[in-house]
Amino acid sequence: MRILVVSPTPSHPQDAGNRARIHAVLSDLKAAGHRITLCLLDREKVAPEYIESMRNTWDELILVPHDRTLEKPSLGTRFGLDDWVQPALEEELATLAVRRPGFDMVLVEYVFLSRAFTFFPPPNLRAAAPVLKLLDTHDQFGERDKRLRELGLTPSFFFTTEAEEARGFGRADLVLAIQDEERAAFEAYSPKPVLTLGHIPAGDRPPLPPRAPDGRFVIGYLGSSNPMNTRALDRFLAALDLPALAAAGAEIRIAGSAARHLEPAPGLALVGPVDDPDELYAAVDLVVNPHEGGTGLKIKTVEALSRGRPVAGTMEAFAGLEPEAACHAATDAAALAGLVQRAVLDAALRPRIAEASATIWRRYAARVAAEQRQLASPAMLRLAADRPRLLLATDLRFWEERLGNHARIASLARAARTEMDLDLFFIGTMSAPEHAHAKALLGGRCRIFPTGALPPTPDAKLPPGLTPFERRSTIASLLPLFAQHLAANPPHAVVLEYIRLSYLRHAIHQPVLTVLDTHDIMSLRARNFAHFGRRHFIEISVQEELQILSSFDQLLAIQQDEFNWLEALLPGRVMLAPHVVQPVPRAAGPAEGPVRIGFLGGDSPMNRDGLVWLLDQVWPAIAPLGAELHVAGAVCAAVPPGRPGVVVHGAVPRPEDFLGTLHIGVNPVFYGGGLKIKTVEYLSHGLPSVLTAEALYGISGGAGEAYALAEDRAGFVAALATLVLDPAARARMGDAALAFGRRHFAPAALAPAMRNLAGLARGIPLPAAKASA
């Protein structure tokens, strides 16, 4: 391909993260055999020798004059989308657009230069072949000034509104995000598909060998003097006990211009600017990145990992790298300082950080290599731009994300929108705010179709083929509405949430992939309830449920046990689509005061009965230890008044905020069946938890390490007492819980099922070897 690259940032020298990013992307494209023309705004005024390096590296360099004094905001205090586009660039783009032979791809660096795409119109008589238009975003600029001010920083560089940023996205065919969390943010409002293109530094240098041991432990930081770096670094250093660190034979070395405002001190050495980052990396045992806030990929984290160095950092420092270990997910700079202080004193912790760093780098490098292959393939890019459309049908207000079934549908929608365009067929009415909330969750390319209030039809004739359960569930007036919707807005696939709406399959009269998201095996769940003398809200036999399930092309199972059961009975028709949780900061209860134990649940019989058992059988033994039990959600109605040490919160608008205030989680349910989403949320928040076997239904492999499995009252009391009285045990189990939760329930766990579903929607069958994966 002949590729035109329009950039405000040079590719040489690679002394900043954005320059390294551009150099790596273009190097990969050139290595794949493509011809690179770099149209560079002379905005950063690099030295002549670097201009010459760019001329020698790329097939063509076009240098365009640019006056930074003309970069004035046109939207009050914010920049308009095209405020940095000047006449000299427009004149050059007009010339390039009519060049023959023309360009096959236009790659624009940064959304504020997206006007470049408008010079390359759709295919016409003069240019029959379409030009593929890709926008490499680098960062999120919509509302960027607001995020910086919230961190106490003065906005700099470019910032605009989300609406302006979305307008820029609309000019491209595909939008490239540098990491998955940023991709998810863009998908909420982008009118064009968003792909992730991670970053690996260009070049094939082998990893550095470990530093020769000399009895010292050397920790390194490398960064520029931008305000976000210096703020985070100052907070990190302030939280360290530097004299104690020096006394233990350790030292922090600060390299780069971020060290300019610091003074040397015992335990703190200032290296200053380095010509090659390896000057620092070769001289340290551990690299730290205390970054707080902001967006984008932290290039310095990736760079240090690529050089084979163990790295510890905050959750923000590892954003987009799918971190699992606690050393890669510190809540903030102060928490990272505590981790580093532990590593100084505990030599056994250091190899664990090194192993976790090597693991995350191997996984990330393999993923980025696949993303680079996609970028270099026009066919793969055009396939990514031409996405199938999936219709989601439900009567649950899942965008509220208050209940477990809400969370399930919301997580499924977020994962599905990375591969498909979504339609929502909502059974009921929606207010304007609800419409906006649902659209933000379903993505900028979604369409929403609420039915409104449905009229009663007592005399309606129901279609043949309905099972007895379906006849009891059917809303007759909905069937013709659904059939009319499908005829007017045909999708490639339909997902029904969940078996209560299975009757809608009788309104599908055209070829379309039919999918049922099961949530639970309802017949087994009803049988489980009955065993404990409770009536389930859905009553159905195993035989009737299997009859219904067998009428769908594909079934989605939420956890492994249910997948195994369904796959044995309906082989080849089941996908494991686990429930996943968006990355959240690790729960950090108050540093002072009682240990806070938490239970979060809805008003179901299993939650009520489990809570009453906990209050009657366990809490009398735990309350005297100085703990508090905090209960949230509709299950609070089951709490008898006057229980000492019990705090009732009622409904909480954001369950994740409640979980973040806890030290320990409990789930004492002893019947119910199905995946317990609150258990998944405890683990994903890094909460050490005491759980019953029923609370762990469909989850295994972490007992005694990532969570405590209590088989009876005595076991529950003993495990909970240990966690209340032993902070070190809480910390160890919290570390393991975070790793377990992210390994099994991070968004990446659901991605394979959504890729397979998109392939089937396109008419691509599942590979035989992966039919049960």
C-alpha positions in Angstrom: 0.0 0.0 0.0 1.0 3.6 -0.5 0.3 5.2 2.9 0.1 8.9 3.7 0.7 9.7 7.3 -0.3 13.1 8.6 1.3 14.0 12.0 2.0 17.0 14.2 4.7 15.0 16.0 8.0 13.8 14.5 9.1 10.2 14.6 12.7 11.2 15.4 14.2 11.3 18.0 12.2 8.8 20.1 12.7 10.8 23.3 9.0 11.0 24.2 6.2 8.5 24.3 4.2 9.9 21.4 7.3 10.0 19.2 8.1 6.4 20.1 4.5 5.4 19.3 4.6 7.0 15.8 8.0 5.6 15.0 6.9 2.1 16.0 3.6 2.2 14.0 5.3 3.4 10.9 8.3 1.0 11.3 5.9 -1.9 11.4 4.0 -0.8 8.3 7.2 -0.3 6.4 8.5 -3.7 7.5 5.3 -5.2 6.1 6.3 -3.8 2.7 4.2 -0.6 2.5 5.5 2.7 1.2 5.4 5.6 3.8 4.9 9.3 3.0 5.2 11.3 6.2 3.5 14.7 6.0 4.8 16.4 9.1 3.7 19.7 10.7 6.9 21.5 11.6 5.3 22.2 15.0 8.0 20.9 17.4 11.0 22.3 15.5 13.4 19.3 15.9 17.0 19.6 15.0 18.1 19.3 11.3 19.8 16.0 12.0 16.5 14.5 13.0 14.8 15.8 9.9 17.5 14.1 7.9 16.9 10.9 9.9 13.2 11.0 9.0 14.1 11.5 5.3 16.4 8.5 5.4 13.9 6.3 7.3 10.7 6.9 5.4 10.1 6.8 1.6 9.1 10.5 1.6 9.1 13.3 4.0 7.0 16.5 3.5 7.6 19.2 6.0 4.7 21.7 6.4 5.2 25.1 8.1 3.2 25.6 11.3 2.8 28.6 13.6 2.0 27.6 17.2 1.0 31.1 18.1 -2.1 30.7 16.0 -3.4 27.8 18.1 -6.3 29.6 19.6 -9.4 28.0 21.2 -12.6 28.8 19.3 -15.0 27.2 21.8 -14.5 29.6 24.7 -11.8 27.9 26.8 -11.7 24.7 24.7 -10.3 24.1 21.2 -12.6 23.4 18.3 -11.8 20.2 16.4 -9.9 22.0 13.5 -8.4 24.9 15.4 -4.9 23.6 14.8 -5.3 23.1 11.1 -3.6 26.0 9.2 -3.8 27.1 5.6 -0.3 25.6 4.8 -1.5 22.1 5.8 -4.7 22.5 3.8 -2.8 23.5 0.7 -0.5 20.5 1.0 -3.4 18.1 1.6 -5.2 19.4 -1.5 -2.1 18.7 -3.6 -1.6 15.2 -2.1 -5.3 14.3 -2.6 -5.0 14.6 -6.4 -1.6 12.9 -6.7 -1.5 10.0 -9.1 -1.0 7.2 -8.4 -3.0 8.0 -5.3 -2.7 6.8 -1.7 -4.3 3.5 -0.6 -4.5 4.6 3.1 -4.4 7.8 5.0 -3.2 7.5 8.6 -3.8 10.6 10.7 -2.0 11.0 14.1 -4.3 12.8 16.6 -8.0 13.7 16.2 -7.2 17.4 15.9 -5.8 16.7 12.4 -8.8 14.6 11.3 -9.7 17.3 8.8 -7.1 15.7 6.6 -9.6 12.9 5.8 -12.0 15.4 4.2 -9.6 16.0 1.3 -10.0 12.3 0.3 -13.6 11.9 -0.7 -15.4 8.6 -1.3 -14.8 6.8 -4.6 -15.8 8.9 -7.6 -15.1 9.2 -11.3 -11.6 10.6 -10.7 -10.7 8.1 -7.9 -12.4 4.8 -8.3 -10.6 3.0 -5.5 -11.6 3.8 -1.9 -9.0 5.3 0.3 -8.8 3.6 3.7 -8.9 6.2 6.5 -7.4 5.4 9.9 -7.2 7.7 12.9 -4.5 7.0 15.5 -5.9 8.7 18.6 -2.9 8.5 21.0 -5.1 9.9 23.8 -8.6 10.9 24.8 -9.0 14.6 24.2 -12.8 15.0 24.8 -13.1 16.5 28.3 -9.4 16.2 28.8 -9.2 19.6 30.5 -11.8 18.6 33.0 -9.9 15.5 33.9 -6.6 17.5 34.4 -8.3 20.1 36.6 -9.7 17.3 38.8 -6.1 16.2 39.4 -5.2 19.8 40.2 -3.3 20.3 37.0 -3.5 23.2 34.4 -4.7 21.9 31.0 -2.2 22.0 28.3 -1.7 20.7 24.7 -5.1 20.0 23.0 -8.5 19.5 24.7 -12.0 19.7 23.3 -15.5 18.4 23.9 -16.6 14.8 23.4 -19.0 15.9 20.7 -16.1 17.5 18.8 -14.0 14.4 19.3 -16.8 12.2 18.0 -17.1 14.5 14.9 -13.4 13.9 14.2 -13.9 10.1 14.6 -16.8 10.3 12.1 -14.3 11.4 9.4 -12.4 8.1 9.6 -13.2 4.6 8.6 -11.6 3.1 11.7 -10.4 4.6 14.9 -7.3 3.3 16.6 -7.1 3.4 20.4 -3.8 2.7 22.1 -5.2 0.5 24.9 -8.5 -1.4 25.6 -9.8 0.8 28.4 -9.5 3.9 26.1 -11.1 1.9 23.3 -14.1 1.3 25.6 -14.3 5.0 26.4 -14.3 5.9 22.7 -16.8 3.2 21.8 -19.4 4.9 24.0 -19.6 7.8 21.6 -17.7 7.0 18.4 -19.8 6.9 15.2 -17.1 4.6 13.7 -15.6 1.3 14.8 -12.8 1.4 17.2 -9.8 -1.0 17.2 -7.0 -1.4 19.7 -3.4 -1.0 18.4 -1.1 -1.3 21.4 2.5 -0.2 21.4 5.8 -2.1 21.4 9.0 -0.1 21.0 10.5 -0.4 17.5 13.7 -2.5 17.2 14.9 -6.0 18.1 17.2 -5.3 21.0 17.4 -8.3 23.4 16.3 -7.8 27.0 18.8 -6.5 29.4 20.4 -9.0 31.8 19.7 -8.6 35.5 21.9 -6.1 37.3 24.9 -7.7 38.9 24.2 -8.3 42.6 26.1 -6.1 45.0 24.0 -6.2 48.1 21.9 -3.2 47.3 18.4 -2.9 45.9 18.1 -0.2 43.4 14.7 1.2 42.2 14.4 3.4 39.2 12.0 6.0 37.7 12.3 7.6 34.3 10.0 10.4 33.1 9.8 13.8 31.6 8.9 16.9 33.5 5.3 17.1 32.4 2.9 18.1 35.3 1.2 14.7 35.5 4.6 12.9 35.9 6.0 15.3 38.5 2.8 15.3 40.6 2.7 11.5 40.8 6.4 11.3 41.5 6.2 13.9 44.3 3.3 12.0 45.9 5.2 8.7 45.6 8.4 10.1 47.2 6.4 11.8 49.9 4.8 8.5 50.9 8.2 6.7 51.1 10.3 6.5 54.2 13.6 7.4 52.5 15.8 7.2 55.5 14.5 3.7 56.3 14.9 2.7 52.7 18.6 3.9 52.7 19.2 2.1 56.0 18.0 -1.1 54.4 20.6 -0.7 51.6 18.1 0.5 49.0 18.1 3.6 46.7 15.6 5.4 44.4 17.2 6.7 41.2 15.3 9.4 39.3 16.2 9.9 35.6 14.8 12.2 33.0 13.8 15.9 33.3 11.3 14.9 36.0 14.2 15.1 38.5 14.9 18.8 37.8 12.9 20.1 40.8 14.2 17.5 43.3 17.2 17.6 45.7 19.4 14.6 46.4 18.9 13.0 49.8 19.8 9.7 51.6 18.1 7.0 49.6 17.4 9.3 46.7 19.8 9.8 43.7 19.1 12.1 40.8 20.4 10.9 37.4 18.9 13.6 35.2 18.4 13.3 31.4 19.7 10.2 29.8 20.5 9.7 26.1 19.3 6.1 26.2 16.7 4.7 28.7 18.9 1.7 29.0 21.3 3.8 31.0 18.8 3.7 33.8 17.3 0.3 33.2 20.6 -1.5 33.2 21.5 0.1 36.6 18.3 -0.8 38.6 16.6 -3.9 40.0 13.0 -2.6 39.8 11.3 0.2 37.8 8.4 2.0 39.3 5.6 4.1 37.6 3.4 5.9 40.1 1.2 7.5 37.5 -2.2 8.8 38.6 -5.1 9.8 36.4 -4.9 10.7 32.8 -5.6 8.5 29.8 -3.6 6.7 27.1 -1.0 4.0 27.4 1.9 4.6 29.6 4.8 4.2 27.2 7.4 4.1 29.9 5.7 1.1 31.5 5.8 -0.7 28.2 9.4 0.3 27.5 10.7 -0.9 30.8 8.9 -4.2 30.5 10.2 -4.7 27.0 13.8 -4.3 28.3 13.2 -7.2 30.7 12.9 -5.1 33.9 10.5 -5.9 36.7 8.0 -3.1 37.0 5.6 -2.1 39.8 3.0 0.6 39.3 -0.4 2.0 39.8 -3.5 0.7 38.1 -3.3 3.8 35.7 0.4 3.0 34.9 -0.7 -0.5 33.7 -4.0 0.6 32.0 -4.5 -1.4 28.8 -2.0 -4.1 29.8 -4.6 -6.3 31.5 -2.7 -6.4 34.8 -3.5 -9.2 37.2 -0.9 -9.0 40.0 -1.3 -6.5 42.9 2.1 -5.1 42.1 0.6 -3.8 38.8 -2.6 -2.4 40.2 -1.7 -0.2 43.2 -4.6 2.2 44.0 -2.4 5.3 43.9 1.1 6.6 44.2 1.0 6.3 48.0 -0.1 2.7 47.8 2.7 2.0 45.4 5.2 3.5 47.9 3.9 1.0 50.5 4.5 -1.9 48.1 8.0 -0.7 47.3 8.8 -0.4 51.0 7.6 -4.0 51.4 9.8 -5.1 48.5 12.8 -3.4 50.1 12.3 -5.4 53.3 11.0 -8.6 51.9 13.4 -10.1 49.4 11.0 -12.9 48.6 8.5 -10.4 47.1 11.0 -9.3 44.4 11.0 -12.5 42.3 7.2 -12.5 42.4 7.2 -9.0 40.9 9.7 -10.1 38.3 7.7 -13.2 37.4 4.5 -11.1 37.1 6.2 -8.5 34.9 7.6 -11.2 32.6 4.2 -12.8 32.3 2.4 -9.6 31.5 5.0 -8.6 28.9 4.8 -11.9 27.1 1.0 -11.8 26.9 0.9 -8.1 25.8 3.7 -8.5 23.2 1.8 -11.4 21.6 -1.4 -9.5 21.5 0.2 -6.3 20.0 1.9 -8.5 17.3 -1.6 -9.7 16.2 -2.9 -6.1 16.2 0.1 -5.0 14.1 -0.7 -7.8 11.6 -4.2 -6.5 11.3 -3.1 -2.9 10.7 -0.8 -4.1 7.9 -3.6 -6.0 6.1 -6.0 -4.0 4.0 -8.4 -7.0 3.9 -8.5 -7.4 7.6 -9.0 -3.6 8.1 -11.9 -3.6 5.7 -13.5 -6.6 7.4 -13.1 -4.8 10.8 -14.9 -1.7 9.3 -17.8 -3.9 7.9 -19.3 -5.2 11.1 -22.3 -7.4 11.6 -25.3 -6.0 13.5 -26.6 -7.8 16.6 -30.1 -7.2 18.1 -30.4 -7.5 21.9 -33.9 -8.1 23.2 -34.7 -7.6 26.8 -37.2 -6.1 29.3 -34.6 -5.5 32.0 -33.3 -1.9 32.6 -29.8 -3.2 32.5 -28.2 0.2 32.1 -29.0 0.9 35.7 -26.5 -1.9 36.7 -28.1 -2.3 40.1 -28.8 -6.0 40.1 -26.8 -9.1 39.1 -28.9 -9.6 35.9 -28.4 -5.9 35.0 -24.6 -6.3 35.4 -24.6 -9.5 33.3 -26.4 -7.8 30.3 -24.3 -4.7 30.6 -21.0 -6.6 30.6 -22.2 -8.6 27.6 -23.2 -5.5 25.7 -19.8 -3.8 26.4 -18.0 -6.9 25.1 -20.3 -7.4 22.1 -19.9 -3.8 20.9 -16.2 -4.3 20.3 -17.0 -6.8 17.5 -20.5 -5.9 16.3 -22.9 -2.9 16.0 -25.8 -3.2 18.5 -29.5 -2.7 18.3 -31.6 -2.7 21.5 -35.2 -3.9 21.3 -36.5 -2.9 24.7 -39.8 -4.1 26.0 -41.2 -1.1 27.8 -40.9 2.7 27.9 -37.7 4.7 28.2 -37.2 8.2 29.4 -34.7 10.5 27.7 -32.1 10.0 30.4 -32.5 6.3 30.2 -32.1 6.4 26.5 -28.8 8.4 26.9 -27.5 5.9 29.6 -28.3 2.9 27.4 -26.7 4.5 24.4 -23.5 5.2 26.3 -23.4 1.6 27.3 -24.3 0.1 23.9 -22.0 2.4 22.0 -22.0 5.3 19.6 -23.1 3.0 16.7 -26.1 1.6 18.5 -29.8 2.0 17.7 -32.5 1.8 20.4 -36.1 0.7 19.8 -38.4 0.8 22.9 -41.8 -0.7 22.4 -43.6 1.7 24.7 -46.5 0.5 26.7 -48.0 -2.7 25.3 -51.8 -3.0 24.9 -53.6 -6.0 26.5 -54.7 -8.6 24.1 -56.7 -11.2 26.1 -58.3 -12.8 23.0 -55.1 -13.0 20.9 -54.4 -16.3 19.2 -51.0 -17.6 20.1 -48.7 -19.3 17.5 -48.4 -23.0 17.5 -45.2 -24.6 18.9 -45.1 -22.7 22.2 -44.3 -24.9 25.1 -46.5 -24.6 28.3 -44.0 -22.4 30.0 -43.8 -20.1 27.0 -47.6 -19.9 26.8 -47.6 -18.7 30.4 -44.9 -16.1 29.6 -46.0 -14.8 26.2 -47.1 -11.2 25.8 -49.3 -11.7 22.7 -49.1 -8.1 21.5 -45.3 -8.3 21.4 -45.0 -11.0 18.8 -46.3 -8.9 15.8 -44.3 -5.9 17.0 -41.1 -7.9 17.1 -41.7 -9.5 13.7 -42.4 -6.0 12.2 -39.2 -4.7 13.8 -37.1 -7.5 12.4 -38.5 -6.9 8.9 -37.8 -3.2 9.0 -34.4 -3.4 10.7 -32.9 -6.8 9.9 -29.9 -7.8 12.1 -27.4 -10.6 11.5 -28.0 -12.1 14.9 -30.6 -11.9 17.7 -29.8 -12.4 21.4 -32.7 -12.9 23.8 -32.2 -12.2 27.5 -33.1 -14.8 28.9 -35.5 -17.8 28.8 -38.5 -15.7 29.8 -38.4 -14.2 26.3 -37.8 -17.4 24.4 -41.3 -17.1 23.0 -40.0 -14.3 20.7 -38.3 -16.9 18.6 -41.7 -17.6 17.1 -41.7 -14.1 15.6 -38.5 -14.6 13.7 -39.3 -15.4 10.1 -36.1 -14.6 8.3 -32.6 -16.2 8.3 -30.8 -14.9 11.3 -28.6 -16.4 14.0 -30.7 -16.9 17.1 -28.9 -16.8 20.4 -30.2 -17.3 24.0 -28.2 -15.9 26.9 -29.2 -18.3 29.6 -28.0 -16.5 32.8 -28.9 -19.7 34.7 -30.2 -23.2 34.0 -33.6 -22.3 35.3 -34.9 -25.8 35.8 -31.9 -26.8 38.0 -32.3 -23.5 39.9 -36.0 -24.1 40.6 -35.2 -27.6 41.8 -32.5 -26.2 44.1 -35.0 -23.7 45.6 -37.6 -26.4 46.1 -35.0 -28.6 48.0 -34.9 -25.8 50.6 -38.7 -25.2 50.6 -38.6 -22.1 48.5 -40.5 -21.3 45.3 -38.5 -20.0 42.3 -40.0 -17.2 40.2 -39.6 -19.4 37.1 -41.0 -22.9 37.3 -40.0 -25.2 34.4 -38.9 -28.8 34.1 -35.6 -29.9 32.8 -37.2 -31.6 29.7 -39.2 -28.5 28.8 -36.2 -26.2 29.2 -34.0 -28.4 27.0 -36.8 -28.4 24.4 -36.7 -24.6 24.3 -32.9 -24.4 24.4 -32.6 -26.9 21.5 -34.5 -24.5 19.2 -31.7 -21.8 19.3 -28.7 -21.8 17.1 -26.4 -20.9 20.0 -26.6 -20.7 23.8 -24.4 -18.5 26.0 -23.4 -20.1 29.4 -22.3 -17.8 32.1 -20.0 -20.2 33.9 -18.0 -23.4 33.4 -20.3 -25.9 35.2 -23.4 -24.8 33.2 -21.4 -24.9 30.0 -20.3 -28.4 30.7 -23.9 -29.5 31.4 -25.3 -27.9 28.3 -22.5 -29.0 26.0 -23.0 -32.6 27.1 -26.7 -32.4 26.1 -26.5 -30.0 23.1 -23.0 -30.4 21.7 -21.6 -27.7 19.4 -24.3 -25.2 20.3 -22.9 -23.7 23.5 -20.4 -20.9 24.1 -18.8 -20.1 27.4 -19.5 -16.4 27.9 -18.4 -15.7 31.4 -19.6 -12.8 33.4 -16.9 -10.1 33.5 -16.3 -6.9 35.5 -14.7 -3.7 34.3 -11.3 -2.9 35.9 -11.9 -1.2 39.2 -9.5 0.2 41.8 -8.7 -2.3 44.6 -11.0 -2.0 47.6 -9.3 -0.1 50.4 -11.4 0.3 53.5 -10.6 3.0 56.0 -7.1 3.0 57.5 -8.5 3.7 61.0 -11.5 2.3 62.9 -13.2 -1.1 62.9 -12.6 -3.7 60.2 -15.5 -3.4 57.7 -17.1 -6.6 56.6 -19.6 -6.3 53.8 -22.6 -8.1 52.2 -24.3 -6.7 49.1 -27.4 -8.4 47.7 -30.9 -8.1 46.2 -34.1 -9.1 47.8 -34.1 -12.7 46.9 -35.0 -15.7 49.2 -31.5 -17.0 49.0 -29.9 -13.7 50.0 -32.4 -13.1 52.9 -32.0 -16.6 54.3 -28.2 -16.5 54.0 -28.1 -13.1 55.7 -30.3 -14.2 58.6 -28.1 -17.3 59.1 -25.0 -15.1 59.2 -26.6 -12.7 61.7 -27.8 -15.5 63.9 -25.0 -18.1 63.7 -21.8 -16.2 62.8 -22.1 -12.6 63.8 -22.3 -13.1 67.6 -18.8 -14.6 67.5 -17.4 -11.9 65.2 -18.9 -8.7 66.6 -16.8 -8.7 69.8 -13.6 -8.8 67.8 -14.1 -5.1 66.8 -15.6 -5.5 63.4 -18.6 -4.0 61.7 -21.0 -5.7 59.3 -22.1 -3.4 56.5 -25.2 -4.5 54.5 -26.3 -2.9 51.2 -29.0 -3.5 48.6 -32.6 -4.6 48.9 -31.6 -7.5 51.2 -31.4 -4.9 54.0 -35.1 -5.5 54.6 -34.1 -8.8 56.1 -31.9 -7.2 58.8 -33.7 -7.3 62.2 -33.4 -4.0 64.2 -31.0 -3.6 67.1 -28.2 -5.9 66.0 -24.9 -4.6 67.5 -22.2 -3.7 65.0 -24.5 -4.0 61.9 -24.8 -0.9 59.6 -27.6 -0.9 57.1 -27.0 1.1 53.9 -30.1 0.2 51.8 -30.0 0.6 48.1 -26.7 2.1 46.9 -26.6 3.9 43.5 -23.1 2.5 42.6 -22.4 -0.9 44.1 -18.7 -0.5 43.2 -18.4 2.5 45.5 -19.8 0.5 48.4 -17.5 -2.4 47.8 -14.5 0.0 47.7 -15.1 0.9 51.4 -14.8 -2.6 52.7 -11.9 -4.7 54.1 -13.6 -8.1 53.8 -16.5 -9.5 51.8 -18.9 -12.3 52.8 -21.4 -14.3 50.9 -23.3 -16.8 53.1 -25.9 -18.1 50.7 -26.5 -21.9 50.9 -28.9 -22.4 47.9 -29.8 -20.8 44.7 -27.8 -22.2 41.8 -26.1 -20.2 39.1 -23.2 -17.8 39.2 -23.2 -15.4 42.2 -22.2 -12.1 40.6 -21.5 -10.5 44.0 -18.8 -13.2 44.5 -17.3 -12.2 41.2 -17.4 -8.5 42.2 -15.7 -9.2 45.6 -12.8 -11.0 43.8 -12.5 -8.4 41.1 -12.2 -5.6 43.8 -9.4 -7.6 45.5 -11.6 -8.2 48.6 -10.5 -11.1 50.9 -13.8 -13.0 51.3 -15.4 -15.8 53.2 -17.7 -17.8 50.9 -19.9 -20.8 51.1 -19.8 -23.6 48.5 -23.0 -22.3 46.9 -21.5 -18.8 46.7 -18.7 -20.3 44.6 -20.9 -22.3 42.3 -19.1 -22.4 38.9 -15.9 -20.9 40.4 -13.0 -23.0 41.5 -9.2 -23.0 41.9 -8.6 -20.3 44.6 -9.8 -21.8 47.9 -7.4 -21.0 50.8 -5.5 -18.4 48.7 -7.8 -16.1 46.8 -10.8 -16.7 49.1 -11.8 -18.7 52.1 -14.2 -21.6 51.5 -16.4 -22.2 54.6 -18.1 -25.6 54.6 -20.0 -25.0 57.9 -20.7 -22.5 60.7 -17.4 -23.3 62.5 -15.4 -22.9 59.3 -17.1 -19.6 58.5 -16.4 -18.2 62.0 -12.8 -19.3 62.0 -12.0 -17.9 58.6 -13.7 -14.6 59.2 -12.0 -14.2 62.6 -8.6 -14.8 61.1 -9.2 -12.1 58.5 -10.5 -9.7 61.1 -7.5 -10.2 63.5 -4.6 -10.6 61.0 -4.0 -7.6 58.7 -1.2 -9.4 57.0 -3.5 -12.4 56.1 -6.0 -9.9 54.7 -3.4 -8.3 52.6 -2.1 -11.6 51.2 -5.6 -12.9 50.4 -6.5 -9.5 48.9 -3.5 -9.7 46.6 -4.5 -13.2 45.5 -8.2 -12.3 45.1 -7.3 -9.4 42.8 -5.2 -11.6 40.7 -7.8 -14.4 40.6 -10.6 -12.0 39.7 -8.7 -10.3 36.9 -7.5 -13.6 35.5 -11.0 -15.1 35.3 -13.4 -12.2 35.1 -11.6 -9.3 33.4 -13.2 -8.1 30.1 -10.7 -10.1 28.1 -12.3 -13.4 29.3 -15.5 -12.6 27.4 -13.8 -11.4 24.2 -13.3 -14.9 22.6 -17.1 -15.6 22.8 -18.0 -12.3 21.2 -15.4 -12.8 18.4 -16.9 -16.3 17.7 -20.4 -14.8 17.8 -19.5 -12.1 15.3 -18.0 -14.7 13.1 -21.1 -16.8 13.2 -23.2 -13.7 12.5 -21.1 -13.2 9.4 -21.7 -16.8 8.4 -18.4 -18.1 9.5 -18.7 -21.4 11.4 -16.7 -22.0 14.6 -13.5 -24.0 14.1 -14.2 -27.6 15.2 -11.3 -27.5 17.6 -12.7 -24.5 19.4 -16.4 -25.5 19.5 -16.3 -26.0 23.3 -13.7 -23.3 24.2 
